[in-house]
Amino acid sequence: MNTQEIIDIEDKYFINTFNRVPVVLDYGEGMKVWDIEGNEYLDFLAGIAVNCLGHNHPALVKAIQEQAEKLIHISNIYYNEPATVYAKKLIDATSFDRMFFANSGAEANEGAIKLALKYSGKSEVLFCGGSFHGRTFLTLSVTDHPEYSAPYVKNLPRGFKSVPFGDLDVIKETITDETAAIIIEPVQGEGGVNVLDKEFYKGLEKLCKDNDVLLIVDEVQSGFGRCGSLFAHELYDIKPDIMTVAKGIGGGFPMAAFLATEEVSSGFVPGDHGTTFAGSPLAGAVANAVFDTIKSENLVENSRLMGEYLLSKLNDLANKYDFIKGVRGAGLLVGLELDFEGGDIVGKMFEKGFLINCTAGNVLRFAPPLIVKEEEIDALVEALDEIFAEI
Ligand SMILES: *Cc1c(COP(=O)(O)O)cnc(C)c1O
């Protein structure tokens, strides 16, 4: 089938939820992907911060192939070794004591919120302005995108209150005896790549402790080296009660998890939560391969260094063009804020062979695979410069 045939069939048969770029991607390797017509693209989006090892990394491909030949899925009624080995590895690398496998970011957040409510016996959860935590009913209730939740307002669960991202005073005033938890992204992704400082997160940690409120960090986008440390909350030197992860965990294989302290984990007993697919031997094998490769290839360090490099290059552009309102980020989650809608720039970058996207209307987002090198960043910035020069 050619590109137009595929687009026509999709438009007819898929429920109409995505505004897609009119391209059919076919294969990939490292930083590059190719469409079915043979055009090449440098991928600075990585499936929205998912393909942390780049495309078709041999270690990931091998793990999938070998485990698929052995055992793909059983049930959580039984034990399996790859998932168990991975759980120990992940826990050893963090400040948490226990974990639960899930399938997607929203599901991990859903489970984390259920755990916080069950453990505390309270009924309220706070969330931040600009937040994105998913599209299920529970996660929509803590997501500050009214356009996603408006049609269901009457059906959404109650007990969720929005507080401004970064305003400790308002958060303090909003906490009541019924506040179970606050859920927050250590670096906001969908909200426009918004970064707060260590002082805020330290203050939030203390506020939570003093008021018996659980701190849930949503590291679905910011985790696994994305922000220049294994997990972004480590940048602020805080110890949350619960953490959720997804996007980068499987390098493209769909999986997720939430982690909690021993104390908070005790809120769940058998029967309180579950999943059919998650934590399969295949998911375990994949996660092990991704985690080991992040370590062996020093990708957390590369994310930090290349993130700094990208930020400095984009700052040069910001000095050159008045319409750039700001450049910000952590590691390889970087945003460039324009004073106009960014959709056209994304389209023009696509024509030049670069995959990027735009979030919060006017923030160009760059979230390349963690393997990105200086020369690829140079090429990206040069292409942006050419487009900006014509404005
Ligand atoms: C993408 C994202 C989610 C939702 O993940 P899904 O896998 O799409 O359900 C939740 N939180 C954050 C911070 C995200 O970036």
The ligand as an SDF file (V2000), in Angstrom:
LIG
                    3D

 15 15  0  0  0  0  0  0  0  0999 V2000
    2.2520   10.3230   29.0340 C   0  0  0  0  0  0  0  0  0  0  0  0
    2.0080   10.6350   30.4500 C   0  0  0  0  0  0  0  0  0  0  0  0
    1.0250    9.9740   31.1930 C   0  0  0  0  0  0  0  0  0  0  0  0
    0.0580    8.9940   30.5690 C   0  0  0  0  0  0  0  0  0  0  0  0
    0.6980    7.8680   30.0800 O   0  0  0  0  0  0  0  0  0  0  0  0
   -0.1160    6.8440   29.1280 P   0  0  0  0  0  0  0  0  0  0  0  0
    0.8460    5.7050   28.9520 O   0  0  0  0  0  0  0  0  0  0  0  0
   -0.4160    7.5710   27.8640 O   0  0  0  0  0  0  0  0  0  0  0  0
   -1.3390    6.4530   29.8580 O   0  0  0  0  0  0  0  0  0  0  0  0
    0.9280   10.2530   32.5310 C   0  0  0  0  0  0  0  0  0  0  0  0
    1.7450   11.1450   33.1320 N   0  0  0  0  0  0  0  0  0  0  0  0
    2.7040   11.8040   32.4500 C   0  0  0  0  0  0  0  0  0  0  0  0
    3.5930   12.7690   33.1680 C   0  0  0  0  0  0  0  0  0  0  0  0
    2.8580   11.5890   31.0860 C   0  0  0  0  0  0  0  0  0  0  0  0
    3.7830   12.2650   30.3970 O   0  0  0  0  0  0  0  0  0  0  0  0
  1  2  1  0
  2  3  1  0
  2 14  2  0
  3  4  1  0
  3 10  2  0
  4  5  1  0
  5  6  1  0
  6  7  2  0
  6  8  1  0
  6  9  1  0
 10 11  1  0
 11 12  2  0
 12 13  1  0
 12 14  1  0
 14 15  1  0
M  END
$$$$
